[in-house]
Amino acid sequence: MQKLRIGELPDDKPVKVTTELPAAVHRDLIAYAEALRRQGGHVVDPIKLIAPMLTRFMATDRGFSKLKREGHVPAAGEGQ
């Protein structure tokens, strides 16, 4: 079985965000949660996958990382 990129979910103080997702994205979140359950044996709420997926996406986006290094976007915790 393929190793999934999202593993353990961090226990962090959440910030509530309300949004709408396309149905296909929601179905994929459910499928991803099921794959995690099969791989690791623990049940994961599909909605809890959104934050680590976004975190990983932003961490691996070279353009965004460059903007952050150059100071063109606020550092984490600023501007809230």
C-alpha positions as CSV (number, residue, x, y, z in Angstrom):
1,M,0.0,0.0,0.0
2,Q,1.2,3.5,-0.8
3,K,2.4,5.6,2.2
4,L,0.1,8.7,2.5
5,R,1.5,12.2,2.9
6,I,-0.8,13.0,5.8
7,G,-0.1,10.9,8.9
8,E,-0.6,11.9,12.5
9,L,-2.9,14.9,12.9
10,P,-1.4,17.5,15.3
11,D,-3.4,18.4,18.4
12,D,-3.5,22.2,18.1
13,K,-6.0,24.9,19.2
14,P,-8.4,25.2,16.3
15,V,-9.8,28.3,14.6
16,K,-13.3,27.8,13.3
17,V,-13.7,28.4,9.5
18,T,-16.8,27.9,7.6
19,T,-16.6,27.2,3.9
20,E,-18.2,25.3,1.1
21,L,-16.4,22.5,-0.8
22,P,-17.1,21.0,-4.2
23,A,-18.8,17.6,-3.8
24,A,-15.8,15.9,-5.6
25,V,-13.4,17.4,-3.0
26,H,-15.6,16.2,-0.1
27,R,-15.8,12.7,-1.7
28,D,-12.0,12.7,-2.0
29,L,-11.6,13.7,1.7
30,I,-13.8,10.8,2.7
31,A,-11.8,8.4,0.5
32,Y,-8.5,9.8,1.9
33,A,-9.8,9.3,5.5
34,E,-10.8,5.7,4.6
35,A,-7.3,5.1,3.2
36,L,-5.8,6.4,6.4
37,R,-8.0,4.1,8.4
38,R,-7.0,1.1,6.4
39,Q,-3.3,2.1,6.6
40,G,-3.1,3.0,10.3
41,G,-6.2,1.5,11.8
42,H,-7.5,4.7,13.3
43,V,-10.7,6.5,12.3
44,V,-10.1,10.1,11.1
45,D,-12.8,12.7,10.5
46,P,-12.4,13.8,6.9
47,I,-12.9,17.4,7.8
48,K,-9.8,17.2,10.1
49,L,-7.7,16.4,7.0
50,I,-8.2,19.9,5.5
51,A,-5.8,21.8,7.8
52,P,-2.8,19.4,7.4
53,M,-3.4,19.2,3.7
54,L,-3.4,23.0,3.4
55,T,-0.4,23.2,5.7
56,R,1.6,20.8,3.5
57,F,0.5,22.5,0.3
58,M,1.6,25.9,1.5
59,A,4.9,24.5,2.9
60,T,5.8,23.0,-0.4
61,D,4.7,25.9,-2.6
62,R,8.0,27.4,-3.7
63,G,6.4,30.7,-4.8
64,F,4.7,31.2,-1.5
65,S,7.8,30.3,0.4
66,K,9.9,32.8,-1.5
67,L,7.3,35.6,-0.8
68,K,7.4,34.7,2.9
69,R,11.2,34.8,2.9
70,E,11.2,38.2,1.2
71,G,8.7,39.6,3.7
72,H,5.9,40.1,1.2
73,V,3.4,38.1,3.3
74,P,3.0,38.3,7.1
75,A,4.7,35.7,9.2
76,A,2.4,33.2,11.0
77,G,0.5,34.9,13.8
78,E,0.8,38.4,12.3
79,G,-2.1,40.4,10.9
80,Q,-4.8,38.4,12.7
